[in-house]
């Protein structure tokens, strides 16, 4: 089962289809940023876990997942030793540190559109 983290944008404002599409593009950019940060921290031996990381976005919902049989265990096992800079909780820490950046990245396409 893949190990993943989800991020939702639940705005109270009604968006038109172009606004939702632009927000979705911004969400994808934000999650790609988090994936890159997470990949720089993922435990590394052969690189299989790092290469299995991917971003999926459907409208204003998105997820980051690592699809190996050991992804969840690598993420959760705090007692395992890793190379310098590599760690357990690689995805969770990356997401928590990047929440504000994700929201800013989601706003960029909309700001460009509104300036038109």
C-alpha positions as CSV (number, residue, x, y, z in Angstrom):
1,X,0.0,0.0,0.0
2,X,1.5,3.4,-0.9
3,X,2.4,5.8,1.8
4,X,1.0,9.3,1.0
5,X,0.0,12.7,2.3
6,X,-3.0,14.6,1.0
7,X,-3.7,18.3,0.8
8,X,-7.0,19.9,0.1
9,X,-7.9,23.5,-0.7
10,X,-11.4,24.1,0.7
11,X,-12.1,27.7,-0.3
12,X,-15.4,29.3,0.7
13,X,-15.6,31.2,-2.5
14,X,-17.2,29.8,-5.6
15,X,-14.7,29.5,-8.5
16,X,-15.5,29.5,-12.1
17,X,-14.0,26.7,-14.2
18,X,-10.9,28.7,-15.2
19,X,-10.3,29.7,-11.6
20,X,-10.5,26.1,-10.5
21,X,-8.2,25.0,-13.3
22,X,-5.7,27.6,-12.3
23,X,-5.9,26.7,-8.6
24,X,-5.4,23.0,-9.6
25,X,-2.3,24.0,-11.6
26,X,-1.0,25.9,-8.6
27,X,-1.7,22.9,-6.3
28,X,0.2,20.7,-8.7
29,X,3.2,23.1,-8.6
30,X,3.1,23.2,-4.8
31,X,2.9,19.4,-4.4
32,X,5.7,19.0,-6.9
33,X,7.8,21.3,-4.7
34,X,7.0,19.2,-1.7
35,X,7.9,16.0,-3.6
36,X,11.3,17.5,-4.5
37,X,11.9,18.4,-0.9
38,X,10.8,15.0,0.3
39,X,13.0,13.3,-2.3
40,X,16.0,15.1,-0.9
41,X,15.2,13.5,2.5
42,X,14.0,10.1,1.6
43,X,16.1,7.2,2.9
44,X,18.5,6.3,0.1
45,X,20.1,3.0,-0.7
46,X,19.5,2.3,-4.4
47,X,17.1,5.2,-5.2
48,X,14.0,2.9,-5.8
49,X,11.9,4.6,-3.1
50,X,12.9,8.1,-4.3
51,X,12.0,7.2,-7.9
52,X,8.6,5.8,-6.9
53,X,7.4,9.2,-5.6
54,X,4.6,10.9,-7.6
55,X,2.0,13.7,-7.4
56,X,-1.6,13.2,-8.3
57,X,-4.1,16.1,-8.6
58,X,-7.8,15.9,-9.2
59,X,-9.3,19.4,-9.2
60,X,-8.5,21.0,-5.8
61,X,-7.5,17.7,-4.2
62,X,-4.0,16.3,-4.5
63,X,-1.7,13.7,-3.0
64,X,1.9,12.7,-2.9
65,X,2.7,9.0,-2.8
66,X,5.6,6.7,-2.7
67,X,4.7,3.3,-4.2
68,X,7.1,0.6,-2.8
69,X,6.2,-2.2,-0.4
70,X,8.5,-0.6,2.2
71,X,7.6,3.1,1.8
72,X,5.3,3.2,4.9
73,X,7.8,1.4,7.1
74,X,10.7,3.6,6.0
75,X,8.6,6.7,6.7
76,X,7.4,5.6,10.2
77,X,10.4,3.7,11.6
78,X,12.2,6.3,13.8
79,X,14.9,4.0,15.1
80,X,16.5,3.1,11.7
81,X,19.8,4.8,10.8
82,X,20.0,6.8,7.5
83,X,22.7,8.6,5.5
84,X,23.2,12.3,6.6
85,X,20.3,14.5,5.5
86,X,18.1,11.4,5.0
87,X,15.4,10.7,7.6
88,X,12.2,9.0,8.6
89,X,9.1,11.1,8.3
90,X,10.6,12.5,5.1
91,X,7.2,13.3,3.5
92,X,5.4,14.5,6.6
93,X,8.1,16.9,7.6
94,X,8.4,18.2,4.1
95,X,4.6,18.8,3.9
96,X,4.4,20.4,7.3
97,X,7.2,22.8,6.4
98,X,5.7,23.7,3.0
99,X,2.1,24.5,3.8
100,X,2.4,28.2,3.3
101,X,4.5,27.8,0.2
102,X,1.8,25.5,-1.3
103,X,-0.9,28.1,-0.7
104,X,1.3,30.8,-2.2
105,X,2.0,28.7,-5.3
106,X,-1.7,28.0,-5.6
107,X,-2.3,31.8,-5.6
108,X,0.2,32.6,-8.3
109,X,-1.8,31.5,-11.4
110,X,-4.9,33.3,-10.1
111,X,-3.0,36.5,-9.5
112,X,-1.6,36.4,-13.0
113,X,-5.1,35.8,-14.4
114,X,-6.7,38.6,-12.4
115,X,-4.0,41.0,-13.5
116,X,-4.8,39.8,-17.0
